[in-house]
Amino acid sequence: MKIIIATTFMPFRHEAHPGLAEPLADVLREQGHEVDIVRLPFDADSESQLEQIFAFRCFDLTTGSGNIFDRLIAIGWAAGALRHPAKSIWLTTSSDQAAFTMSGESHRPAERGVREAKRLAAASDGIASALRTLGMDEVSLLYPPLTDAAAFVPKPAQDHLVIKLPQDSPDRTALILETLQETRMRGMFVVRPEERASLCDTIQAAGMTDLAQPLNVTDRAAVGEAVSTAFAVLHLDSSTPYSGDVPLGALRARKPLLLAEDTLLRSVFPASAILTVKLASHAFTETLKGLRDDRQRCEQLGAAGARFEKNMTWEQVAKRLLA
Amino acid sequence: MNIALVNVKAPFVRGGAEYLIDSLAAKIVERGHRIVKIELPFNWNTPQNVLSHMLACRLIRLDPETIDLVIAIKFPAYYVPFANKKLWLVHQLRQVYELWGTNYQIFPSTPEGEGARAMVIAADNLYLREAKAIYTNSRIVAGRLKRFNDIDADGVLYPPLLNPELFGPGEFGDYFFYPSRMTTIKRQELAIEAMRHVRSNFKLVLAGKADHDAYDKHLRYKIAHYGLEDRVKLLGFISDEEKARLMSNAYAALYIPFDEDSYGYVTLEAFHSHKPVITLIDSGGTDEVIEDGLNGLILQPSAEALAEGMERLWADRAATRAMGEAAFETLDRHGIRWEHVLENLLGE
């Protein structure tokens, strides 16, 4: 089959769904399909969202240059607005969730594209619930596998933590800094390049440059190494169901994964592979101290996580989206 | 600067325009700027589709707070609105201009088709003028812009190769080489037809990805039908390295599209390899650099004439070598350099 994978990006800022199109294309090609990736610019912050979505509706991705395109896999709600009679849509981010939970008529452009889909998959219960509220009961859960699995390897644990926070979250940053002070563990914050300066200022102001440092999310090798050698990974990002490789990478590297109680990942990962922690510094401190004293518990968590991660493959994603 | 290169693409198809964008991007990055490539889908199979895609391009929004300069190269990508926009114009929708009334006309001669044609021309007249500057990739494109839209181009910027160092002189082998995207307008079929009339023992090697399977099958059928399997090779897609090797060791090159706007990368690749190029009088912009008898041949567009031209070169190896040397010297004579392109497009 000739398959188009469509996704969106904000030029010079970020991809809406970074890294998902390529591994999906690779596995489809391995299965004998011809695949092309179409990346459309989309300014999600712009007041002209409706115009941009209308532009997407005008593009024809059914045929071109004498070829018939058999399937369209759209990643994200904006790309989902593209028209195709055999369209699958995969929704993975907070933006996807917000598109269907906005009040009034604002969700209509997203809703129309999604209603045309033959297959509809969501990365979390949150997105799926929003769609079911709109009567789209056929949506199924599909969390993205690792986009760079080779970066995450089980290695002996060192005395540092890898931390993933939502953007612009001073309260959670303060909570983690407090935890680092109490445990005297080093913390590596995975941040986008544009967040780095602000985080450095916060760390400086707290006088904690010896214990805390930023880790650029685009430096995939460094992130992989940090997770692979971490004592534990702390995921406090409640803003989005999918925020990249870090949580699943922790499972692959057999490291304890601590989730804040309000993260959407709790509905995706099995309870046996994670530790859910109350959103308070003393709760994180106690949990980490407990793990320090209980190596067997760490190994149990690591083994359960690795079993779960092993079953999350791009072959499965391709199968589900093309079913 | 943050620079967005805006183009349209038919999914699964790669040709000269995509190569041009990739090359331009690489050279701009070498200068220390940041690049993002924006490729918008385009399907021109019906008048309605053409108009829909024009509208879509017009509705695309690019953020001037994060993008300093937009460079667009093809219809209808140049409709994307942006204050600081420059064009390196490779294609308008030629089918509504000089190809109207030929076999390559894509809109029907009906009220609907005529109306769509008028809308394309009107939109070009309106939106092309938004650009801060319009450069073209050939004199032909500049001439069309003047003739049909009454717009003066700011200059012609001949596109250089991205990696000219890949190509160099080699042996003069026993084959004529024609690497190009396989599509009807490139007229690979005419080259195969010509081989029916060839009496000498040289071969023809065709390489390139077919736009669609049907054309590839059609060419293979023709080769088999004429019993030319031993003398015509259809290689399909090959790597740049393989293309360079085959060009370096070819006897000469063919580049025989119908009414192409520019001289084509094949011509440059051959010239860098010190090989003459055979083209046709109706091939378009090839005659901006190919001079008959000096660095190639310009022939009548028939299988017989093409066969006779190949035979003529084959019979005079010394003259062919001399033409190859002249071909290489042509590159300098026309100033086909990236520095010149970037100075104009980036204004630095």
Contacts between the chains, C-beta under 8 A, distances in Angstrom:
chain1	res1	chain2	res2	distance
A	2	B	11	7.9
A	2	B	12	6.4
A	4	B	11	5.4
A	10	B	63	7.5
A	10	B	66	7.6
A	11	B	2	7.8
A	11	B	4	5.6
A	11	B	36	4.4
A	11	B	38	6.8
A	11	B	62	6.5
A	11	B	63	7.1
A	11	B	66	6.3
A	11	B	67	6.0
A	12	B	2	4.9
A	12	B	34	6.5
A	12	B	36	5.9
A	12	B	66	4.4
A	12	B	67	6.5
A	13	B	66	6.1
A	34	B	12	6.3
A	36	B	11	4.2
A	36	B	12	5.0
A	38	B	11	6.3
A	38	B	39	7.2
A	38	B	41	5.8
A	39	B	38	7.9
A	39	B	39	7.2
A	40	B	40	7.1
A	41	B	38	5.4
A	41	B	60	6.2
A	41	B	61	7.7
A	41	B	62	6.3
A	43	B	61	5.4
A	43	B	62	7.8
A	43	B	63	5.6
A	46	B	61	5.7
A	46	B	63	7.3
A	48	B	61	5.0
A	51	B	59	4.8
A	51	B	61	6.8
A	52	B	59	6.5
A	52	B	60	6.9
A	52	B	61	5.7
A	54	B	59	5.8
A	55	B	55	7.5
A	55	B	56	4.3
A	55	B	57	7.6
A	55	B	58	7.8
A	55	B	59	3.6
A	55	B	60	5.5
A	56	B	56	7.3
A	58	B	52	4.3
A	58	B	53	6.5
A	58	B	55	5.2
A	58	B	56	3.7
A	58	B	59	7.3
A	59	B	40	7.3
A	59	B	41	4.7
A	59	B	43	8.0
A	59	B	52	7.5
A	59	B	53	6.6
A	59	B	56	5.3
A	60	B	41	7.2
A	60	B	43	4.5
A	60	B	49	5.2
A	60	B	52	6.7
A	60	B	53	7.3
A	61	B	11	7.0
A	61	B	41	5.7
A	61	B	43	7.8
A	62	B	43	7.9
A	63	B	43	6.1
A	63	B	45	6.1
A	64	B	10	4.0
A	64	B	11	5.6
A	64	B	12	7.4
A	64	B	13	7.3
A	64	B	41	7.2
A	64	B	42	7.4
A	64	B	43	4.5
A	64	B	45	7.5
A	65	B	10	4.1
A	65	B	12	7.4
A	65	B	13	4.9
A	65	B	43	7.9
A	65	B	211	4.9
A	65	B	212	6.4
A	66	B	211	5.9
A	66	B	212	3.7
A	66	B	214	6.6
A	66	B	215	7.5
A	67	B	10	7.8
A	67	B	11	7.6
A	67	B	12	5.8
A	67	B	13	7.9
A	67	B	211	7.7
A	67	B	212	5.2
A	69	B	11	6.4
A	69	B	12	7.9
